[in-house]
Amino acid sequence: APQVASGKDQAKGQVDDQAEAAPNTAAVPEKPVTALPGNKPGATPKGPDAKGAAPKPADPAAVEAPIRAESAALDTQMSAAQITPEQLQKSNEPSFTAALEAKTQAQTESAAALPAYRAKEQAGIGAAQGQAASLTAGGIGALGAQRTTLFGQVDGLQRTGTGENEDARAKIGAVINGIYEQTRSEVEGILTALDSQVDQAFSAGA
């Protein structure tokens, strides 16, 4: 009987060892996992110089020259008629003195019109520059906000894709482990049956 037991153990010992051994996880290398770096949208860029979008001051030739030419034309007309302001002043004629006053007033108003025009022009240019700067800043800010939103959506999609990948890997692992456990169970069943047969064979031989 001792010889039978010893021979039986030697015959099936290696098979039992293999059947009871844990699965060799080293055969399947671990997947290196690297955390996904966050997508950085970066700082909102500075807007361009909006002053260039505002209108430019009118050219002096287009504004000052006509006013000065009109004022000089009045003097030219009097010179051509050989009439001086002193003659009109001393003429004691109401129509002559009225004409002299009208001429003087027209030249005074022409001289004052230019500074008034330039002041109004500068105010309009300043308002246009402010409006252009406001519109530019608002547009750049909206683009920056949209960029940040889109980068956040990309981060979310990447995390979702990573999670789905890990879930699929876990499911595959579970299937493989189930196959392993089923195979081991079947092997153990076969070994149990063989154990009985081997025992009978050794007993009969002994």
Buried (B, 14 or more C-beta within 10 A) or exposed (E): EEEBEEBBEEBBEEBBEEBEEEEEEEEEEEEEEEEEEEBEBEEBEEBEEBEEBBEEEEEEEEBBEEBBEEBEEBEEEBEEEEBEEEEBEEBEEEEBBEBBEEBEEEBEEBEEEBEEBBEEBEEEBEEBBEEBBEEBBEEBEEEBEEBBEEBEEEBEEBEEEEEEEEEEEEEEEEEEEEEEEEEBEEBEEEBEEBBEEBBEBBEEEE
